[in-house]
């Protein structure tokens, strides 16, 4: 059991759907430096069920009312993608810090509008790229930053599986749903190409940037067969390193995610598990100087709780942000838009030149 600190961030969760139930509500309860102060949902039955289960101090059916609460300090935006930017801007304008689920937005312009709101508010906004809080990936990033020297190349893959729901249904409780839940207009899964890129590609792109820095250009190909989608993306990093990103949904095998990273003073090989196992990646860090390998355990694999604690640490103590900021979120959107444009044209696309939606 994690010991609670005396001073804790008072957090409100917007949206009580599956992602909140699987990740954020429990994170608020377990975090050492944060508390679940409030929850908000438009569905009264869902609000009542989650209130009874997690016992926040306050419950709201109206988002504006929650934001008007002077005791509330931060909001977790755990809604559908279409609501991420407008709900985050509302929170920032109300003087609240924000942890927003990824992707931060669906278009470059949305991301830039959010960046303006962050600047205007002076508050902290962190994007929910929780893989940055995988302790084994943090160890790999530290090695790249402090010991690897020049990076030569990254090969990274994120392959969802046809068996993923068989796997996750065995370890997750059934989500509580409501017919009164607020949903965006249209069906976000109507365009699977776009949906898969936003849902899964955002993770792959951010992991690549977390390890190797800014992406400046991409050249991408997409193959669609038997209901599966496979993107191969040649990636150019600002550092001069090259990358190859493989996003495949869904492979006819187990969940397959990881990377190989080659540098001047060593290499890293990683295997990452389905996030709902709450298990840190298996990372093998090879040190060329003495021809030895190191495999950090990363016993604390609750990435969602750890990302909330990171936000709270930044807000409460002024610690440097460990998670993804709004600039990182915009960079992810730009990369996904560039990948889509490259697939359409067959051309190399520079991220700085893109606009519009993924």
PyMOL commands that set and color helices and strands:
alter all, ss='L'
color gray80, all
select helices_A, chain A and resi 18-30+44-54+63-67+81-93+108-121+130-133+135-146+164-169+192-212+275-277+303-317+326-345+351-353
alter helices_A, ss='H'
color red, helices_A
select strands_A, chain A and resi 9-14+34-40+58-60+74-77+97-101+125-128+151-161+215-225+228-237+242-251+256-263+266-272+282-287+292-294+349-350
alter strands_A, ss='S'
color yellow, strands_A
deselect
rebuild
show_as cartoon
